[in-house]
Amino acid sequence: MPVNAAQVMQRARAVVLDLLDEPEKAGNTPEFTVSELSGAVKRAIEGEFGHVRVKAEVGRVVRARSGHLYFDLKDDRNVLACTTWKGQVASLSVIPEEGMEVVVSGRMTTFGSQSKYQLNATEVAVAGVGALMAMLDKRMKALQAEGLFDDDRKAPLPYLPEVIGVITSPTGAVIRDILHRLRDRFPRKVLVWPVAVQGKECAPQVARAIAGFNAMTPGGALPRPDLLIVARGGGSIEDLWGFNEEAVARAAAASEIPLISAVGHETDTTLIDYVSDRRAPTPTAAAEMAVPVRMELLAGVDQMGARASRAVTEAIGRRKQRVADLARVLPRPEQLTDDAKQRFDYWAEKLDGALIGRVNDGRLRLGAAAGMLRPSVLDGRVSQGRERLSGWSARMGPALARKTDRAQQELAVQAGRLRPEAVQVAQARAAKDLQAVLRRLTVAATSDMERKSSRLEALDRMRETLGYRETLKRGYAVVRGDGDVVTSAKAAEGVKALEIEFADGTMTPGGGPAEVQPKPKPKSKPKDPPAGQGSLF
């Protein structure tokens, strides 16, 4: 119904006159209070305009701290103030925004404190598809400016989710199609969150469902989904408008769980399609995106297993052929060891002769060394050493005397040239030097005598060790016949008398008492026998 201010005032005036029961042109005009007049106008307007619908453009919009909503409706000439109380805001299907063309339903009332009338708006609807699309375009630009449509913030879908959360109506055909498609492709656990898919309750319920799934604890009693599907069948733009609300778009963008939008048919586009991680043209297509085909996976696994088996078989065959080729090139094992065997036999045959020759050479060298160490030879060398030492001692006395005489002559010559004091000093120095020389000579001679004596004693000990008497002490004996050593039984047959020499004496065989001769006493015996002496051959 169109609103005419003149008619409203005329009717209000009539109501007031009726209340006073006075003629319009009374001589005595009554007096009214402001509250009485405001109340009369209020009753007149509310009684006349109990329910109206106004189509206009939304002007200024203000949301008060108290929760009340104040906005203006305007055309090219007039402005109508509108008020939606706090308890009525939640029931509005569309929240008015500045510039929107809407159809507002409500009842007219007045506000006496400011002498104004206003419309108490209880329902707001967008006036036409064009206005809805304009509002949708405005929201899309605002969300795109915030980066909610960017591809880099969209998460990839899990390849095979364990649990899938579906947000849709529990009574429609959509949930049956999704469950049937999942069962055919790859059965998974499904959690359904029932929501209204159109009307004023659609947007808040869908937003709460997305946030509720994300609030679940992973691994809890009710498992948290690995993938979300928001699904609805096709419909008009008005039917799908709940999925164009900003609350739903922001909830989908804030979801940590990957989300598939399957709202409407392939030609239908809603705001949630732009912010979701993946858009499906239909709910059935969303189920196909969610899971792979189980039979195709099994077939793929079988194919890969067969390919792996063939690859292993072919690789083993190639390596066997390679080994066979190399084996034909390599020599036989017996050929590799023939040369070594021949060298071993050659040196093995020579080893015995070499060892015997080495033993014989050792024996010869030992015999030569033993011959050089005979007592007569050692006595001769000792005698020669003593003779040389005596000669040196005999020559040392005259040499010292000559040295002393020469020094005294030189001192006498120098004394004739020097003063008595210098001569005394020189004599004292010469005497001191002479004493030092004598001491050094004495020490050198003594050291040389001790060294030669030690060497002589060592040679004597070696002579005693290498002599046959040391061998006799180990249980051996020397057999002599007619003064010569008998070394065989054949040589002993032609001997008149045999004599056997042991370590402690000699005896004559023949049954009589043994004639024991004392062992000759050695010239010198070392205090400590030399260690490491071996046996003679």
C-alpha positions in Angstrom: 0.0 0.0 0.0 1.5 3.4 -0.9 2.1 5.8 2.0 0.5 9.3 1.8 1.4 11.6 4.7 -1.6 13.9 4.1 -4.1 11.1 4.4 -2.3 9.9 7.5 -2.6 13.3 9.2 -6.3 13.6 8.1 -7.2 10.3 9.6 -5.3 11.1 12.8 -7.2 14.3 13.1 -10.5 12.4 12.7 -9.5 9.9 15.4 -8.7 12.7 17.8 -12.1 14.5 17.2 -13.9 11.2 17.7 -12.1 10.6 21.0 -13.1 14.1 22.3 -16.6 13.8 21.0 -16.4 17.5 20.0 -17.5 19.1 16.7 -14.6 20.1 14.4 -15.4 23.8 14.7 -16.3 24.2 18.3 -16.2 27.6 19.7 -14.2 26.6 22.6 -11.1 24.7 21.1 -9.8 22.1 23.6 -6.2 21.9 24.7 -4.1 18.7 24.2 -0.9 17.6 25.8 2.0 16.5 23.6 1.7 12.9 24.8 -2.0 12.8 24.2 -1.6 14.1 20.6 1.4 11.7 20.0 -0.6 8.8 21.3 -3.6 9.6 19.1 -1.3 9.9 16.0 0.4 6.6 16.9 -3.0 4.8 17.2 -4.2 6.3 14.0 -1.1 5.3 12.0 -0.8 1.8 13.5 -4.5 1.2 13.0 -4.5 2.3 9.4 -1.2 0.8 8.3 -1.1 -2.5 10.3 1.1 -4.3 7.8 2.8 -2.8 4.7 5.4 -3.8 2.1 7.7 -1.1 0.8 10.1 -1.4 -2.2 12.9 1.0 -2.1 16.7 1.5 -2.1 18.6 1.0 1.2 20.3 4.2 2.5 22.2 4.6 5.7 22.5 1.4 7.8 23.5 1.6 11.5 23.8 -1.4 14.0 23.5 0.0 17.5 25.4 -1.3 20.5 22.1 -2.5 22.0 21.7 -4.8 18.9 18.9 -2.9 17.2 19.2 -2.3 13.5 18.4 1.2 12.0 18.4 1.9 8.3 16.7 4.2 5.8 14.6 3.4 2.7 14.7 6.1 0.0 13.6 7.0 -3.4 14.3 10.0 -5.5 12.3 12.4 -3.2 11.6 10.9 0.2 13.2 8.9 3.0 11.5 6.4 5.3 13.2 5.5 8.6 13.1 1.8 9.4 13.8 0.0 12.7 14.4 -3.7 13.4 14.6 -4.6 17.1 17.3 -6.8 18.5 15.1 -9.9 18.8 13.9 -9.4 15.2 17.4 -9.1 13.5 18.1 -12.9 13.8 15.0 -13.7 11.8 15.9 -11.5 8.8 16.8 -13.6 5.8 18.8 -10.7 4.3 20.7 -8.1 6.3 20.2 -4.8 4.4 23.2 -3.1 3.0 23.6 0.4 1.6 22.7 0.6 -2.0 20.6 -2.6 -2.1 17.1 -2.6 -3.7 14.9 -4.4 -1.3 11.3 -5.2 -0.4 10.7 -4.6 3.3 7.7 -5.9 5.2 6.5 -4.6 8.5 4.1 -2.2 10.3 4.1 1.5 10.6 4.6 3.2 13.9 5.7 6.5 15.4 8.4 7.7 17.6 7.0 10.5 19.7 10.3 11.6 21.2 11.4 12.9 17.9 8.0 13.6 16.3 8.7 11.1 13.5 7.0 8.0 12.0 9.0 4.9 11.0 8.6 1.4 9.7 9.2 -1.5 12.0 10.8 -3.9 9.5 10.3 -7.6 10.2 11.3 -9.1 6.9 13.8 -7.9 4.2 14.0 -9.5 0.7 16.1 -8.5 -2.2 14.0 -7.0 -5.0 14.8 -9.1 -8.0 17.6 -11.3 -9.3 19.5 -8.3 -10.6 19.8 -6.9 -7.1 20.9 -10.3 -5.7 23.6 -10.6 -8.3 24.7 -7.0 -7.7 25.0 -7.8 -4.0 26.8 -11.1 -4.7 29.2 -9.3 -6.9 29.9 -6.8 -4.2 30.6 -9.5 -1.7 32.9 -11.4 -4.1 35.0 -8.3 -4.7 35.4 -7.7 -1.0 36.4 -11.3 -0.2 38.7 -11.4 -3.2 40.4 -8.2 -2.0 41.1 -10.0 1.3 42.8 -12.9 -0.6 40.3 -15.6 0.2 40.0 -16.7 -3.4 43.8 -17.1 -3.9 45.0 -20.6 -5.1 48.1 -20.6 -2.8 45.9 -20.8 0.3 43.9 -23.8 -0.9 45.0 -27.1 0.6 45.3 -30.3 -1.5 42.8 -33.1 -1.0 44.0 -36.3 0.8 44.4 -39.2 -1.6 42.5 -41.7 0.5 40.7 -40.1 3.6 39.8 -42.4 6.5 36.8 -40.3 7.6 34.7 -38.0 5.4 32.4 -35.3 6.9 29.3 -34.4 4.9 27.3 -31.2 5.6 23.9 -31.4 4.0 20.3 -32.2 4.6 19.8 -35.7 6.1 16.5 -36.2 4.3 17.3 -35.2 0.7 18.5 -37.3 -2.2 22.0 -35.7 -2.0 23.3 -37.7 1.0 22.0 -41.0 -0.6 23.8 -40.2 -3.8 27.1 -39.4 -2.0 26.9 -42.6 0.2 26.0 -44.8 -2.8 28.9 -43.4 -4.9 31.4 -43.8 -2.0 30.3 -47.4 -1.5 30.8 -48.2 -5.2 34.2 -46.6 -5.4 35.9 -47.1 -2.1 33.9 -47.5 1.2 34.9 -45.0 3.8 33.6 -43.8 7.2 31.1 -40.9 6.8 30.0 -38.4 9.4 26.9 -36.5 8.5 26.1 -33.1 10.0 22.5 -32.3 9.3 21.8 -28.7 8.3 19.1 -26.7 6.5 20.1 -26.2 2.9 17.8 -23.2 2.2 16.0 -20.4 4.1 17.2 -18.1 6.8 18.6 -20.9 8.9 20.8 -22.2 6.2 23.8 -19.9 6.5 24.3 -20.0 10.3 23.9 -23.8 10.4 26.4 -24.5 7.6 28.9 -22.1 9.2 28.5 -23.8 12.6 28.8 -27.3 11.0 32.2 -26.4 9.3 33.5 -24.9 12.5 32.2 -27.9 14.5 34.0 -30.4 12.3 37.3 -28.4 12.6 36.9 -28.3 16.4 36.9 -32.1 16.8 40.0 -33.7 18.3 42.1 -35.9 16.0 42.0 -39.5 17.3 39.2 -38.8 19.7 36.1 -40.9 20.5 34.4 -39.3 17.5 37.1 -39.1 14.8 37.9 -35.8 13.1 37.2 -36.0 9.4 40.1 -35.9 6.9 37.8 -34.3 4.2 34.6 -32.2 4.3 31.9 -32.1 1.6 29.3 -29.3 1.6 26.5 -30.5 -0.6 23.1 -29.4 -1.9 21.0 -30.2 -4.9 20.1 -27.7 -7.6 17.6 -24.7 -7.2 17.0 -21.1 -7.9 19.3 -18.4 -6.8 17.0 -17.6 -4.0 17.1 -21.2 -2.8 20.9 -21.3 -3.0 21.3 -17.8 -1.4 22.3 -19.3 2.0 25.6 -20.5 0.5 26.3 -16.9 -0.8 26.3 -15.5 2.7 29.6 -14.0 4.0 29.5 -16.1 7.2 29.5 -19.4 5.2 32.3 -18.1 2.9 34.5 -17.1 5.8 33.9 -20.4 7.7 34.9 -22.4 4.5 38.0 -20.2 4.1 39.0 -20.7 7.8 38.6 -24.5 7.6 41.8 -26.4 8.4 40.2 -29.6 6.9 40.2 -29.7 3.1 36.7 -28.8 1.8 34.9 -29.7 -1.4 31.9 -27.5 -2.4 29.1 -29.4 -4.2 26.2 -26.9 -4.1 23.7 -27.0 -7.0 24.2 -28.3 -10.4 27.2 -27.7 -12.8 25.8 -24.3 -14.0 25.1 -23.1 -10.4 27.8 -21.0 -8.8 27.8 -19.8 -5.2 30.2 -17.8 -3.1 31.4 -21.0 -1.2 32.7 -22.4 -4.5 35.3 -19.7 -4.7 36.7 -20.1 -1.2 36.6 -23.9 -1.0 39.7 -26.0 -1.7 37.9 -27.8 -4.6 34.6 -27.2 -6.4 32.5 -30.2 -7.6 29.9 -29.7 -10.3 27.5 -32.1 -8.5 27.4 -33.9 -5.2 28.0 -37.2 -7.0 31.2 -35.7 -8.5 32.3 -34.6 -5.1 32.2 -38.2 -3.9 34.2 -39.2 -6.9 36.8 -36.5 -6.1 37.0 -37.7 -2.5 38.1 -41.3 -3.0 39.7 -43.2 -5.9 38.2 -46.4 -7.4 39.2 -49.4 -5.3 39.2 -51.8 -8.2 41.4 -49.6 -10.3 43.9 -49.3 -7.4 43.9 -53.1 -7.1 44.4 -53.5 -10.8 47.2 -50.9 -10.7 48.9 -52.7 -7.9 48.7 -56.0 -9.8 50.1 -54.4 -12.9 53.0 -52.8 -10.9 53.6 -56.2 -9.2 53.8 -57.9 -12.6 56.0 -55.2 -14.0 58.3 -55.5 -11.0 58.5 -59.3 -11.4 59.3 -59.0 -15.0 61.9 -56.3 -14.3 63.6 -58.5 -11.6 63.5 -61.6 -13.9 65.0 -59.7 -16.8 67.6 -58.1 -14.6 68.6 -61.5 -13.2 68.7 -62.9 -16.8 70.9 -60.1 -18.0 73.3 -60.5 -15.1 73.5 -64.3 -15.6 74.3 -63.7 -19.2 77.0 -61.2 -18.2 78.5 -63.6 -15.7 78.5 -66.3 -18.3 80.3 -64.0 -20.8 82.9 -63.1 -18.2 83.3 -66.7 -17.2 84.2 -67.7 -20.8 86.9 -65.0 -20.9 88.5 -65.9 -17.5 91.0 -68.8 -17.3 90.1 -72.1 -15.5 91.0 -72.2 -11.8 93.5 -75.1 -12.3 95.4 -72.9 -14.9 95.8 -70.1 -12.3 97.4 -72.5 -9.8 99.6 -74.6 -12.2 102.5 -72.1 -12.2 102.4 -71.8 -8.4 102.4 -75.6 -8.0 105.3 -75.9 -10.3 107.3 -73.3 -8.5 106.5 -74.9 -5.2 107.7 -78.4 -6.4 110.9 -76.8 -7.8 111.8 -75.1 -4.6 110.7 -78.1 -2.5 113.2 -80.3 -4.3 116.0 -77.9 -3.7 115.1 -77.3 0.0 116.6 -80.5 1.4 119.9 -80.0 -0.4 120.0 -76.3 0.6 119.4 -77.2 4.2 122.1 -79.9 4.2 124.6 -77.5 2.5 123.7 -74.8 5.0 124.4 -77.2 7.9 127.7 -78.3 6.4 128.8 -74.7 5.8 127.9 -74.0 9.5 129.9 -77.0 10.6 132.9 -75.9 8.6 132.8 -72.4 9.9 132.3 -73.7 13.4 135.3 -76.1 13.0 137.5 -73.2 11.7 136.4 -71.0 14.6 137.1 -73.9 17.0 140.5 -74.5 15.5 141.4 -70.8 16.1 140.3 -71.2 19.7 142.5 -74.1 20.5 144.4 -73.7 23.8 147.8 -73.5 22.1 146.5 -70.7 19.8 144.9 -68.9 22.7 148.1 -69.2 24.8 150.1 -67.9 21.9 147.8 -64.9 21.4 147.9 -64.2 25.2 151.7 -64.5 25.1 151.9 -62.1 22.2 149.7 -59.6 24.0 151.8 -59.8 27.1 155.0 -59.3 25.1 153.6 -56.3 23.3 152.4 -54.9 26.7 155.9 -55.5 28.2 157.5 -53.8 25.2 155.2 -50.8 25.6 156.0 -50.6 29.3 159.8 -50.9 28.6 159.6 -48.2 26.0 157.4 -45.9 28.2 160.1 -45.4 30.9 162.9 -44.2 28.6 160.4 -42.1 26.7 159.2 -40.4 29.9 162.8 -39.9 30.9 163.7 -38.4 27.6 160.6 -36.2 27.8 161.5 -35.1 31.2 165.1 -34.3 30.2 164.0 -32.4 27.2 161.6 -30.4 29.3 164.3 -29.7 31.9 166.7 -28.5 29.2 164.0 -26.3 27.7 163.3 -24.9 31.2 167.0 -24.3 31.7 167.3 -22.5 28.5 164.2 -20.4 29.3 165.5 -19.9 32.9 168.7 -18.3 31.4 166.5 -15.8 29.6 163.9 -15.1 32.3 164.0 -13.6 35.7 164.1 -15.9 38.8 160.4 -15.2 39.5 159.3 -16.1 36.0 161.5 -19.1 36.0 159.9 -20.4 39.2 156.4 -19.8 37.7 157.4 -21.6 34.5 158.9 -24.5 36.4 155.8 -24.8 38.6 153.6 -24.7 35.5 155.8 -27.2 33.6 155.8 -29.5 36.7 152.1 -29.2 36.9 151.7 -30.0 33.2 154.1 -33.0 33.6 152.1 -34.3 36.5 148.9 -34.0 34.4 150.5 -35.8 31.5 151.8 -38.5 33.8 148.3 -38.9 35.3 146.7 -39.2 31.9 149.3 -41.7 30.8 148.8 -43.7 33.9 145.0 -43.7 33.5 145.3 -44.6 29.8 147.7 -47.4 30.5 145.6 -48.8 33.4 142.4 -48.6 31.3 144.1 -50.4 28.4 145.4 -53.1 30.7 142.0 -53.6 32.2 140.4 -53.7 28.8 142.9 -56.2 27.4 142.6 -58.3 30.6 138.8 -58.3 30.3 139.1 -59.4 26.7 141.6 -62.1 27.5 139.3 -63.5 30.2 136.4 -63.5 27.8 138.4 -65.3 25.2 139.5 -67.8 27.9 135.9 -68.4 28.9 134.9 -68.9 25.3 137.8 -71.4 24.9 136.6 -73.3 27.9 133.1 -73.2 26.6 134.0 -74.4 23.1 136.4 -77.0 24.4 135.5 -80.6 24.5 135.6 -80.7 28.3 132.3 -78.8 28.5 130.8 -81.4 26.2 132.0 -84.1 28.5 130.0 -82.5 31.3 126.8 -83.2 29.4 127.4 -86.9 29.4 129.7 -87.5 26.5 133.1 -89.3 26.6 136.3 -89.4 24.5 137.8 -92.8 23.6 141.5 -92.9 22.9 143.6 -95.8 21.7 147.4 -95.7 21.8 147.2 -92.0 22.5 145.0 -91.1 19.5 141.2 -90.5 19.5 139.2 -93.4 18.3 136.0 -92.4 16.4 134.7 -95.8 15.1 134.4 -99.5 16.1 136.6 -100.6 13.2 139.4 -98.3 14.4 139.0 -99.6 18.0 139.7 -103.3 16.9 143.3 -102.7 16.1 144.1 -100.8 19.3 146.0 -102.5 22.1 144.6 -100.5 24.9 141.6 -98.2 25.1 141.3 -95.2 27.4 138.0 -93.5 28.1 137.9 -90.0 29.3 134.9 -88.6 31.2 134.3 -85.2 32.7 135.6 -86.3 36.1 138.5 -88.5 35.0 139.7 -91.3 32.8 139.4 -95.2 33.0 140.8 -98.2 31.1 138.2 -100.9 30.2 139.0 -104.5 31.0 137.2 -105.4 34.3 139.8 -104.0 36.7 139.4 -101.0 38.9 139.1 -97.8 37.2 142.2 -95.6 37.1 140.8 -92.2 37.8 143.1 -89.3 36.9 142.3 -85.9 38.3 141.0 -83.2 36.0 143.6 -80.5 35.2 142.8 -77.3 36.9 142.0 -74.5 34.4 144.1 -71.3 34.4 141.2 -69.0 35.1 137.6 -69.4 35.8 135.0 -66.7 35.2 132.9 -65.6 38.1 129.7 -65.7 36.1 129.4 -68.3 33.2 128.4 -66.6 29.9 124.8 -67.1 29.1 123.3 -68.3 25.8 126.0 -70.9 24.9 124.6 -73.7 22.7 125.7 -77.3 22.2 128.4 -78.3 19.7 127.6 -80.4 16.7 
